[in-house]
Amino acid sequence: MVAKVSVVIPIFQNEDVIAQTCSAVSSVLDPHSEELSYNLILVNDGSTDQSWQVLQRLQEEKPEQITLINFTRNFGQLSAMLAGYAHADGDCVVSISADLQDPPELIWEMFKAWGKGEKLVVANREKRNDGIISDSISSLCWGLFRRYAVANIPRGGFDFFLMDRELCNYYINDPEQHIFLQGRLLFYVNKPFIIPYERRKRLYGKSQTKFMQKIKYFIDGFVAYSFLPLRIVTIIGILLFLSAIVGSCSIAWFVLIHGSRVEGWASLMIVLLLLSGVQMLSLGIIGEYLWRNIEETRKRPHYIIKNVIKRADQ
């Protein structure tokens, strides 16, 4: 029996590379038509360039193979991926970026691993080519995730992967408001099948993910899968409480023995600023957790679809 593969590709300001990406995926999978059939789900995440027009031309060329989803505005890459998964009907689903930094050639290797029973197959970035600063920050963040949040996440993380239909259904039926994709997938599968690779240098355009978006994603993941920040606040609070008791006893003893002296305000201000800073930091950390609870209660939609152009056989 021929298996069906759905390939989900989120699109945002990628007019220069979309056609090459689709062609590269097709060139990998077309030679294996006896073992699999495939379709492409291209999600336009509110692009303001000519991405949607390019997508429409591609769909007209291969109407039996391409499904298009168009958002009303930019909702973010994770929302675009979630919409793609919701429209995927394959026995397994592949997620790949549109910028060709991740080699489409690995899709066939992923499929073969899935055929042997693997539920989650991830392409693990052993090396990146995004610049020294970006690579160093990424390594630090993924290291922190492995150490304190998601212990089974591969070193270097992953964005390029194949998941079984069962995992896809789990994912789309119970989405969180602040999704940390890797942690969510590894919650379902403790040990994924890993295919190492070296991420390519970007040849077209530039990354559309802003630095603050990366910071938010890091915080989302850490807050969702680790209580370490709250535990640190608790430990600091205990230490400060014990210090206050010791300090109070010391001051009382000193006053009883030597009497009271009026000192300058500098030392008092230092103590006040220190305690106030710790309090504000503690409130900020607690607020991060509280904010996510509020968002989960609201259950706002992850995306709003403007229109969908389905493939011919749907």
C-alpha positions in Angstrom: 0.0 0.0 0.0 1.3 3.4 -1.0 1.7 5.8 2.0 0.6 9.4 1.8 2.9 12.2 3.0 1.8 15.8 3.7 4.5 18.4 3.6 3.7 21.6 5.5 5.6 24.8 4.7 4.9 28.1 6.4 5.4 31.1 4.2 6.3 34.7 5.3 8.0 37.1 2.9 9.5 34.2 0.9 8.6 35.3 -2.6 12.2 34.7 -3.9 12.5 31.1 -2.7 9.1 29.4 -2.6 9.3 28.0 -6.1 12.8 26.6 -5.4 11.7 25.0 -2.2 8.7 23.3 -3.7 10.8 22.1 -6.6 13.4 20.7 -4.3 10.8 18.8 -2.3 9.3 17.4 -5.4 12.6 16.4 -6.8 13.3 14.3 -3.7 9.9 12.6 -3.5 8.9 12.2 -7.2 11.4 9.3 -7.8 9.7 7.3 -5.0 6.1 7.4 -6.4 5.8 3.6 -6.0 6.2 3.8 -2.3 4.5 7.1 -1.4 2.3 9.9 -2.7 2.6 13.4 -1.4 1.0 16.8 -1.2 2.2 20.2 -0.3 0.4 22.5 2.2 1.6 26.0 1.8 0.5 28.5 4.5 0.8 32.2 3.7 1.3 33.9 7.1 0.2 37.4 6.2 3.1 38.1 3.8 3.1 41.7 2.4 5.3 40.9 -0.6 4.3 38.8 -3.6 4.4 35.5 -1.8 0.6 34.9 -2.2 0.7 35.6 -5.9 3.6 33.2 -6.3 1.8 30.5 -4.3 -1.3 30.9 -6.5 0.8 30.4 -9.7 2.4 27.3 -8.2 -1.0 25.9 -7.3 -2.3 26.5 -10.8 0.6 24.5 -12.1 0.0 21.5 -9.8 -3.6 21.7 -8.6 -3.7 18.0 -7.7 -0.7 18.4 -5.4 -0.8 21.8 -3.6 -3.2 23.2 -1.0 -3.0 26.9 -0.2 -4.0 28.6 3.1 -4.0 32.3 3.4 -4.2 34.1 6.7 -5.8 37.5 7.3 -2.6 38.8 8.9 0.7 37.6 10.3 0.0 35.2 13.2 3.5 33.7 13.5 5.2 30.6 12.2 3.8 28.3 14.8 0.3 29.3 14.0 1.0 28.7 10.3 2.3 25.3 11.0 -0.7 24.5 13.2 -3.1 25.5 10.4 -1.1 23.3 8.0 -1.3 20.3 10.3 -5.1 20.8 10.6 -5.4 20.6 6.8 -2.9 17.7 6.4 -4.4 14.3 5.5 -1.3 12.3 5.1 -0.3 9.1 7.0 2.6 11.2 8.2 3.3 14.9 8.2 6.6 16.6 7.4 7.4 20.2 8.6 10.1 22.2 6.8 10.9 25.9 6.5 10.7 27.7 3.2 14.2 29.2 3.2 16.0 26.0 2.0 18.4 26.1 5.0 17.2 22.6 5.9 18.0 20.0 3.1 14.8 18.5 1.6 16.9 15.4 0.7 16.4 14.3 4.3 12.6 13.9 3.8 13.2 10.5 2.1 15.4 9.3 5.0 12.7 10.5 7.5 10.1 8.5 5.6 12.2 5.4 5.6 12.6 5.7 9.4 8.9 6.2 9.8 8.2 3.1 7.6 10.2 1.1 10.2 7.9 2.2 13.0 9.3 5.5 14.2 6.6 7.9 15.4 8.8 11.1 15.4 11.8 11.6 13.2 13.8 14.8 13.7 16.6 16.4 11.7 19.0 17.5 14.4 21.2 20.6 13.6 24.7 19.5 14.6 26.1 22.7 13.1 24.7 26.0 12.0 25.8 28.7 9.6 24.0 31.7 10.9 27.0 33.6 12.2 29.1 33.3 15.3 26.8 35.3 17.6 23.6 33.7 16.5 25.1 30.2 16.6 26.4 30.8 20.1 23.2 32.2 21.5 21.3 29.2 20.0 23.6 26.7 21.5 23.3 28.4 24.9 19.5 28.4 24.7 19.2 24.8 23.6 21.7 23.8 26.3 19.5 25.5 29.0 16.5 23.7 27.6 18.2 20.3 27.9 19.5 21.0 31.4 16.5 22.6 33.0 13.3 22.1 30.9 13.2 19.3 28.3 15.9 16.8 29.0 15.3 14.7 25.9 15.6 17.5 23.4 18.5 16.9 20.9 21.5 19.2 21.2 21.0 22.1 18.8 17.3 21.6 18.7 15.2 20.9 15.6 12.6 22.6 13.4 12.7 20.1 10.5 10.9 16.8 11.4 8.4 14.1 10.4 5.6 13.1 12.7 3.1 10.2 12.5 -0.6 10.8 11.9 -1.3 9.9 15.5 1.0 12.6 16.9 -0.4 15.1 14.5 -3.9 14.4 15.7 -2.7 14.9 19.3 -1.1 18.2 18.4 -4.0 19.8 16.6 -6.7 18.5 19.0 -5.2 20.1 22.1 -3.1 23.1 21.1 -1.7 25.4 23.8 -1.9 29.1 23.5 1.9 29.6 23.8 3.2 26.6 22.0 6.7 25.3 22.4 6.7 22.9 19.5 9.7 20.8 20.3 8.7 20.3 24.0 5.1 19.4 22.9 6.3 16.7 20.4 8.8 15.2 22.9 6.0 15.0 25.5 4.3 12.5 23.2 7.5 10.6 22.2 10.2 10.2 24.8 13.0 9.2 22.4 12.7 10.4 18.7 14.7 9.0 15.8 17.4 11.5 15.1 19.0 12.3 11.7 22.0 14.7 12.2 22.8 17.3 9.6 24.6 20.6 9.1 22.2 23.5 8.5 22.9 25.4 5.3 23.7 29.1 5.0 20.8 31.2 4.0 21.0 32.0 0.2 17.8 34.0 -0.2 16.5 36.9 1.8 17.0 37.2 5.5 15.4 35.7 8.6 12.0 37.2 9.4 12.1 36.1 13.0 13.0 39.1 15.1 15.3 38.9 18.2 12.4 39.7 20.6 10.3 36.9 19.0 13.2 34.5 19.7 13.3 35.7 23.3 9.6 35.2 23.7 9.8 31.7 22.2 12.6 30.9 24.7 10.6 32.2 27.6 7.5 30.3 26.4 9.4 27.1 26.3 11.1 27.5 29.6 7.9 28.6 31.4 5.9 25.7 29.8 8.3 22.9 30.8 10.3 24.1 33.8 9.4 25.4 37.3 13.1 26.4 37.9 12.4 30.2 37.8 9.7 29.9 40.5 12.0 27.6 42.5 14.8 30.1 42.3 12.5 32.8 43.5 11.4 30.6 46.4 15.1 29.9 47.4 16.0 33.6 47.2 13.0 34.4 49.4 14.0 31.8 52.0 17.6 33.0 52.0 16.5 36.6 52.4 14.1 35.7 55.2 16.9 33.8 57.1 19.3 36.7 56.5 16.7 39.1 57.8 16.3 37.1 61.0 20.1 36.9 61.5 20.5 40.6 60.7 17.7 41.6 63.1 19.2 39.5 65.9 22.6 41.0 65.3 21.3 44.5 65.3 19.3 43.9 68.5 22.4 42.5 70.2 24.6 45.4 69.0 22.1 48.0 70.3 21.7 46.3 73.7 25.5 46.1 74.1 26.7 49.3 72.5 23.6 51.5 72.2 22.1 53.1 69.1 23.9 55.1 66.6 22.5 57.1 63.7 24.2 56.0 60.5 24.1 57.5 57.0 21.3 56.7 54.5 23.6 55.1 51.9 23.6 51.6 53.5 19.8 51.8 54.0 19.2 52.7 50.4 21.4 49.9 49.2 19.4 47.4 51.2 16.1 48.8 50.1 17.1 48.8 46.4 18.4 45.2 46.7 15.2 44.0 48.3 13.0 46.0 45.9 14.9 44.6 42.9 14.4 41.0 44.1 10.7 41.7 44.7 10.2 43.1 41.2 12.1 40.2 39.7 9.9 37.8 41.6 6.7 39.5 40.6 7.9 39.5 36.9 8.6 35.7 37.0 5.3 35.0 38.7 3.6 37.3 36.2 4.9 35.2 33.3 3.3 32.1 34.6 0.1 34.0 35.5 -0.1 35.5 32.0 0.0 32.1 30.3 -2.7 30.9 32.6 -4.9 33.8 31.5 -4.2 33.1 27.8 -5.1 29.5 28.2 -8.4 30.6 29.8 -9.2 33.0 27.0 -8.7 30.3 24.3 -8.3 32.9 21.5 -7.9 31.3 18.0 -4.3 30.8 16.9 -5.1 32.1 13.4 -7.9 33.4 11.2 -8.0 32.1 7.6 -8.9 34.4 4.8 -9.3 31.8 2.2 -8.2 28.2 1.3 -7.5 26.8 -2.1 -7.7 23.1 -1.9 -6.0 20.7 -4.2 -8.0 19.0 -6.9 -8.6 15.7 -5.3 -10.0 17.1 -2.0 
